[in-house]
Amino acid sequence: MRLIDVKTLQLKEFSSGHVPRYAILSHRWDSEEVSFQEMSQPKTFGKRGFAKIQSACWHARNKGYSYLWVDTCCIDKTSSSELTEAINSMYKWYQDAEICFAYLTDIESRKHAITDSVWLTRGWTLQELIAPKNVSFHDRNWVFLGTKVDLAHDLSKHTGIPIEVLVGHSKPSSCSVAQRMSWASRRQTTRVEDRAYSLLGIFDVSMPMLYGEGEKSFARLQQEILRLSDDQSIFAWDRGLEGYFGGHSGLLATSPSQFITCQNVLRSSQGLPNTGRFELTNVGLSISLLTVPWTMETYLCILHCTLRTSPDLRLGVFLERLSSSQDAEQFARVSFNGTTVLCVPLQTVLQDPHHRVRHIHVRPTIIDAPLRRWYGFRLHEFTVPGYTVDELYQTAFHFRDTLRVITRYSKEEMRAAKLSYPNGLSGLPPRPLYFGMPRGRSDGMEPVRGTTAIFYIPPSKKDKKGERVCWMKFGFDKNFCPVCILGRRKSLWGGNPAHLATNEDSYYDADEQPAKHALLFRSDWITQLAPCETDREIAELWQLRDYCVIRGHRDLGLDRRIQFLRLHISVKLEHVPANYPSEGRPSSSQPGMNVWTINVKPWSPDGKVEETKIVQTTGELLLRGIDDILMAV
């Protein structure tokens, strides 16, 4: 360590363990600063930077110190190894100094408040404010303005640094990572890399200097912090900054500025079992987090951090599953309705029936493509065996997102078709319908919505025995797998004969009065029942409960042919058609967006669909088909 002899103004070098008591200077670099090489040159004496060094030496000598350290001339910056060592040691050098003179060149006593100084906006001066045990502030004329202790209240209010940290009663490590980052969020440096390098001492980490790497330096800083700390508040950046966050990103911030709202983010004292462990791997940051499904392929992931003013709340970030060929599923951080971090009651999360711990991988740079899936379904073909065209066109489609019910065509359109087309209603082209999935939850964390639509065919005189399929429910389970539940007239799945009304209020009634209304219209994720995997399971549940549950794959969808019902149900991902407008068609700026497309049509193993369509209304073929399946080995 080199020090300036305050009497001779000569540089002297001291080995570790033999460094004398010294003062230290904190200042803003200006023009005509004196470098290490210039300290021994005669022309140096006329520089303004040398006059600053002389004044600092005079004040140090008056305080009884023989040596002074100044960053401009005590480091040989032409040596990359020495520069790296100095930057990694600088916090300790300021910490070990007997006194630090903070020289504010833009402040003149009686004219400016100390908090007006640009010194408080620079990156390097953050550690120079916190590390020394004694800081003496001086204006441009070296007039004494006060000590750090004297000015602690104003400094704390202006910088966001707690008073106990400023005056040395608490270490910076007593504050969360997010809090410490927030102290630097408004500070600037001449070089981008120095925004990270100036924080090494604040987080007590070391790393090599690589000028020219740009924002990668801040990523490296966070990675070093993660190697030494399990503080998940490092992921709580960008809280509440609507519009600042865009697209898909990794879990690490790109700049300290993204922590600007994290001043009150604390580590939580209450941990969660089986969560919190993370490591840096070749497939990204690997971490186990408590999650709850939020919207299509997106989860709210709960962090081990809370707010100073609301300790019962936990902070969560939104992570979306990506399209990845890797064994490790990849996720990316996203915003939801302009929000990137959400505060939720921990107890409510733990009581959510869909919460679970997930092992998640997030790359620092997102290279896997987003899934680009629209939040819902598109109905293409809907032809149920045993119904006439006129009956099928009376089907009521209940939209969960808009709480409305419509038919595929209006009464006027159907009346006109009967008059205009030779084939009547059969001449109408299939009009696609889009059923949006309600996105997310409210702040109250009420049950998340996984149900998307109910298809309900009104009964007729033919349905006294109740053998025909009369309703279908489409939605998603908690893993975002498409699910279809279908049933017949004998039951509306959980309802009783006195409460089977199907109208615009069906969803509302089922949620508000579940004991008095059909479970069919309950709008939670479709996870109440185990899915039917085989024809035998479908037949058994149909015979026992008058309905069956079919679940598809989260990427491949479902494609099920039900022999005894002579029915083929397909839900596949297809591109959103762009060649025609239609009711509720999703608008998206994402190219290649896909939508789960529903096709329901008659099917027969022998291909005699029309014949099946006629005889199935008697129920004989249906019952005979079930018996054949149940008797099969």
N, C-alpha and C positions, 0 to 999 in steps of 0.2 A: 504494500500500500504506500503510495507516494503522498507526502504532505508538504505544504509550503511553510518554511520557517518565517514566522510573521515579522522577524527583525531584519533578516537579510533578503527575504523574498526569493530564496533559493529552494529548489525542490530537493527533498530528502526521501529516501526509500527505507521502509521498515518491514521486517519480516513478521509473519504471523506470531502473535504472542508477545511481541515487543513493541507494540504501537503505543506511543504516549497519548496522554489526554489531548484532545483536539476539538476545535470548533469546526463547523461545516456551513457552507453557503448554499442557500436555495434561491434561485433566481430564474427569470425568463431569459433565454438566449436572445441576444440582439446582434446587430452588426458589430464588427471589429472585436469579436471575442478572441481571447488569447489561447492558442493551442499549446500542447505539450512541447512541440518543437520550437515554438516562438518564445518560450519563457526565458531562454538564454540569449536572445537576440536584442541588440540595442534599440532597434526600431520599434520594438514592442512597447516601450515606455510611453509612446504618444497615443496609443490606442485607448478608446473608451473602456474596453474590457479590462485593460490593465488598471485603470483608475478605480474600477469597481473592486478589483482584487486588493488594491492598496487600502481602500476604505474598510473592506471586510477584515483585513489583517489588523488594522488599527483598532477596530472594535474588539477583535479577539484578544489582542494584547491588553486592552483596557480591562477585559474580563479575567485576565490572569492566565490566558492560554498561550502556549508557545507555537502552536501549529494550527494550520487551517487546511481544510480540504475543499477544493473547487473542481467541479466536474469538467470544466472546459480545458483545464491545463494539467490536471493530475492523472489523466488517462491518455495513453498513447493510442489514439484511435486508428492509426495506420496498421496496428496489429490486431487482426480479427480475434485471436485467442485472448489477448489482454482485454479487448472490448467485451467479449463474452463473459469473461471472469468478472469484470467490473460491474456489468449490468446484473449478473446473478448475485453479486455481493452488495449491491448498492443499498438495499433496504437495511442490511445489518450495519453498514457504515453510518447511515443516518441514525440508526437506533443506538449505536455506541457513542455517538458524538455527545460531548458535554452540553453543547448549545448549538442551535441552528439559527443562523441569521436569515430571515426571509426578506429579501430585498425587492420591494414593489416599485418598479420604475414608473408605473402609470398612476401612482397615488401620491397626492400631496396633502399633508395634514391640514385639517380645517376646511378642505374643499371637497374631499371625497371620503366615502365610507370604505372600509377595508374590503367589504364584500363586493365593491365595484371593480376590483382588480382582476385583470385577465389571468393573473397568477392562479386564481381559483378555478380556472377553466382548462388548464393545461394538464395533460396526462401524467407527466413525470412528477408534478408537484403534489399529487395525491399521496404518494408514499412519503414525500418530504414533509407533508403536514402531519401524517399519522405516526411515523416511525420515531422521530426525535422525542426525548422526554421533555425537552425545553425548547420552545420556538419563540424567537424574539422578532417581531415584525417592525420593519422600517420603511419609510416612504422614500421617494426618489432622492431626497436630500439627506437621507440617513437619519431622519428624525424618528425617534422611537414612538411606535403606535400602540404597543401593548404586547403581552405574551399570549401564548396559545390558551393558557388557563384563564387569563383575563377576558379573552374574546370567545371563549368556548361556546357560549350560548348562541351568539350570532353566527359563528362558523358552523355549528351543528345545524342550525336552521337553514343556512344557505347550501350546505353540502349534503345534508341528509345523513351525515355520520353521527352516530350516537355520542353524546357528551362523554360518557364513560370510556369510550374508545379514544376520543381525542385527548383526554387528559391522562390516559395511561392506566386507568383503573381496570379496564377490560382489554383483552387482546382482540385483534381483528377476527381471529378464528372463532370467537364467541358468537359472531354473526354468521348467518347463512351465506352460502355462495352467492345466491341471488341478491342478497342485501349488499354484499361487497361489490358485486358487479354494478349495482345501481349507483354506487358512489362515483364510478367512472363513466356512467352512461352519457353524461353531458360534457365530458372532457375531450379535448382534441390534442392531436400530436401532428408534427410536421410530416412524419412518415407513418404510413398506415400500420406497419409492423410494430411501431412503438406503442400503439394502443394496447397491444398484448404484452410486450416486453416490460412496460412500465408497471404491470400488475403482478410480476413474479413474486415480489416480496409480500404483497398483500395476501397472496395465497400460499406463501412459503413453498414454492416449487422452483425448480431449475430446468433450463432447457437451452440449447444452443441458439445463437442468433443467426438468422438467415435472411438478411435484407434482400428484398426482391420477391419474396414469397407472397406479399400482399395479405389478404384476409386469411390465408392458411395459417398464419402465425396465431391468430385467435383460436382457430380450431385446435392447433397443437397445445395451446395453453389449457383449453378445456379438457383435452385428453390427459394432460399431466395431472390436472386436478382430479379427474376421475380415477386415476391410478392410486391416489392417496386418500380419497374421500368417498363416502357413500351418500353424500348429501344430494338428494334428488331435486333440490330447488334449482340446481343448474339447468334443469329442463323447463323451468317455469317462466322463461323469458317471453316478452311480447304480450304480457297480460293486459287485456283491455284496449289495445291499440287497434281500433277498427280501421281497416284499410291498409295498415302497414304490412300485414302479412299476406302473402299471395302464393298460390300454387302449392306444390308439394315440396317439403324440405326434410332434412334430417332432424334429429333431436337436439343438435347443438346449434347455438346461435352463431351468426356470422359477424357480430359486432357487439361491444358492450352497450351500444345505444338501445339494443333490444331489451335491456333490463331496466329501462327507465322507470317503469311502474312497479318495480319489485322491492321498493324500500321497506315494505311491511311484510314481506314473505319470510316466514320462519321455518326452520326444521320442525317436524312434528315429534313430540315426545312419545307418542303411541305408535309403535310399529305394527306391521301387518305380517302374519306368518307366510313364509314361502315367497316373499316378494323382496325387492330391493337389491338383490344381487345383480351386478352387471359387469361386463367385461368387453374389451375391445377385441374383435375377431376379424378374420379376413372377409366375413360377410356382413360386417357392420357392428354397431353397438348391440350387444346381446343383453337383454334385461327381462326380468319377470315382473309383471305389473298386474295389479287388480284391475279388471276391466268390466264394463257393462256395455252391451250393444246400444248404439245411439241412432244411427241411420245407416243406409245401405253400405255395407262393408266398412263401416266406420265405428270405432269404439272410443268411449271416454276412458282414459287410462289414469288411474288415481296415483298421485305422487305422495311421498312421505313429507309433505310440507303443508303449512297452513298459513293463516293470516294473524298478525299480532292482535287485531281487533276482534277476530272471530275464531278462537282456537278450536271450536267444534267442527269447523269446516275443513275440507281437504281440497287441494287444487288438483285438477285433472286436465290432461291435454288430449286433443283429438288425434287419433292415428287411424289411417286408412290402409286397408290391405291392398297390395299391389299384385300385378300379374308377374309372376316370377317362376322360372324353371328350376330354381335352387331348392334343395331339400328344406332349407330354412325359409319359412315364410317371411316375406319382406313387407314392411310397413313404411309409411311416410307420414310426417306430421302435416296436418291440414287445419284450416279454419272452418268453423261452422257458423253460418249466419253472421260472419264478421268477427266471431269470437275465437280466440286460440286457446285460452285457458279459462276453465269454468270452476267456480267454487261450489261445492256440494257438501251436504251433511254426511259425515262418515257413516253414521248409524243407518241412514237411509240407503246408502250404497250396500252395506252389509246385509240389509233386509231385502234387497232386490233379489228376486228368485233367479235372475239371469246372470248374476255376478260370478266371475271365475278368474282365477289367476292364469294369465297367458304368458308364454315365453315368446318374446318379440325380438325381431332383428330390424334395425334401421341403419341404412348406409349413411355415411356422412354426406355423400353426393348421390342423389336419387338417379339411378340408371334404369330401374325397372319401370315399365309402362304402367300408368294408372289403368284400372279395370274399365273405366269409362262406361259405367252401367247406370242407366236411368233408374230413378227410384220408383219402381213399380212394374206393371205389366201392360202388355198390349194384347187385346183380344183380336184374333184374326178369324178363325172358323169356330162356330158354335152350333153343332148339330148333334142332338142327343137322340139315341134310338128310341123308338116308340112314340115320338111326337110328330105331329103334322107341322108343316111350315108355318101355318097360321098360329099354332100354339107356341112354337119357338119364338116367333116374333113378338109375343106378349111377355117374354122374359124380362124381369125387372133387374137392372144392374145397380147395385148399391155401392156407391163410391165412399170409401172410408175417409179420404183426405178432405173432401168437400161436403160430406154428410148429405148427399143428395141421391136421388134414385131416378133413373131414366130407362126408357126402352131404347133398343138399337135404332129404331126409326120412329118418328112421330106418327100420331094417328093420321094426320093429313098425308104424310108420305106413303103410308101403307094403303090408305084409301085410294090415292092417285095411282099407285102401282097396280092395284087390282083392276083399275079401269084402263090402264095404259098398256101393260105388258101382257102378252099372250099367256105367259106362265104365271101371271099374278105376282104374288110376293116372291116367288122363286126367281123372278127377273131382276130383283134388286141386287146390286153388287154388294159384297160383304163390306160393311163399313167398320173400319177398325176403331176400337175404343181404347183409350189409355186410362189406366187406373193408377194414379199416383200414390206413392207410399208416404204417409205423414212423416215429416222429417224431424227426428229428434224428440226431445221432451221439453217440458217447461222447466223453469227454475225450481219448481216444487218436486221434481223427480217423480211425477206420477207414472204409472206403467207405460213403458214405451210402446209405440204402435207398430206391430208387425203385420197385422191384417190389412189387406189392400182392397178387396172387393168380395161381394157376395152375389152370385147369380141365382135368382129365384124364379122358378117357373110357376105361375099361378095354377091352382088345382082346377080340375074339371070333373065332370060326372064319372069319367073313366077311372078316377083315382080312389074309388071306394076301398079297394083292397090295398092301395098304396104301394104298388110294386115299382113304379117308374122312378128313375132318378129325378129329383125335383129341385135340388139345390147343390151348389158348389161354392166352396170358400177357398180363395187363393190368398196366399201371403207368404211370410218367411218365418223360419225358426230363428233362434238366437244366434245361429252361425251363418245366417243369411242364405240358407238353402231354401229353394222354392218348395212350398208345401201346398197340396190340394186335399181338401176334405169334401167328400160328397155323400149325400144321403137321400133317402126316399121319403115319401109322404107320411109315413107312420110317425115320424119324429122330426122335430126341428133341432135336434142335438141339444138336449139340456132344457128344452122348454116344456111347458105343460099345456094341455088343450086350451086353457083359459087365457094364455098369454103368448100367442103365436102371431101377433100382428107384425106385418112386414111393410114398413113405410119409411118415410124420411127420418123418423125418430128411432128407428130400430137400433142403430149403433149407440145412440145416447142412452136409450132405456136399458140396454144390456150392460153398459158400464155403470150407470147410476143405480140400477135396481137389478143386480145379477140374479137374485133369487126369484124374480118374477118374470124374467124374460129369457128368451132362447140364448143358450151359450154360443150358438152359431154366430151371433153378432158381437160377441166380445172382441175387443180390438187389440188384445195383447199379442205378443209373439206366439206363433202356433206351436207351442211346446207342451200342451196339456196331455197329449196322448202319444204313445209309442206308435211309430209309423208301421204300416203293413209292408213287409218285405217280399212276401210270396203270395201267389194266388190263393193258397190255402188260408193264410192269415187274413187276406181281404175277405174271403168268403165267410170265415168264422165271425169276424167282427160285423159284417153285414147282416148275417143271420141273427146274431145276438143283440146288436145295438142299432141296426138299420142305417149304419153309415160306415165309412172306412177312411183311413188316413194314408195318403201317399206322399212321401218326401223324396225330393230329388237331390242331386249333387250340387254343391255351391258353385261349381264351374260348368258342369256338364248338363245340368238341368234334370228333367225327368221325362221318361218316355215309357208309359205303361199301357199295355193292352189287357183289359179285364175281360176274360173269356165269358163268364156267366152274365155279365152286363152287356156284352157285345159292344164294348166301348173302348175307344183309343184316346188317351189324354197325353198331350205332349206340351211341355214347357221348355223352350229352347231359347238361347241367346241369339238374337238376330239384329242386324243393323236397323237403326231407326229409318223407316222409309222417308225419302225426301221428295217423292214424285206426286204427292197429293196432300192437301190439308185435311185434317180430321178433328173430331171432337177431342179436346184435351191433349193434342199432340205436343210432346215435350219440345221445348226450345233449348238448345245447348250450343255453346261455342266450342265444345270439344269435338274434334274430327273423329269419325269412326265410333260414335257412341252406340252402344248396344242396349237392347231392351228385352226382357223376358217375354217371349211371344207365346200366347196360349192358342192351342188348336184342340178342339174337342169334336170328335166325329165318330160315326158308327164304324164297327169293325167286326169281322167274322173270320174265323180261321179258314173257312171254305170260300170266302170272298162274296158270299150271298148277302150283301148288306141290306138290300131292299126287302128281301124275304124276311130277314130278321126284324126289320122295322115294323112289319105288319103283325107278326105273331107274338112279339114280345109284350104287347099290351095285355095279353091274357094272363101273364105271369107264369104260365106253365114252363116256358123255356128258361125263364129266370131260375125257378126253383129246381128244375132238372139240372141246370148248369151248376148250381151250388152243390147239389147232392153228388154230382160226378166228381167235383173237386175235393169235397170232404172225404169221399170214399177212396180217393186215389192214394196210393202208398208213396 
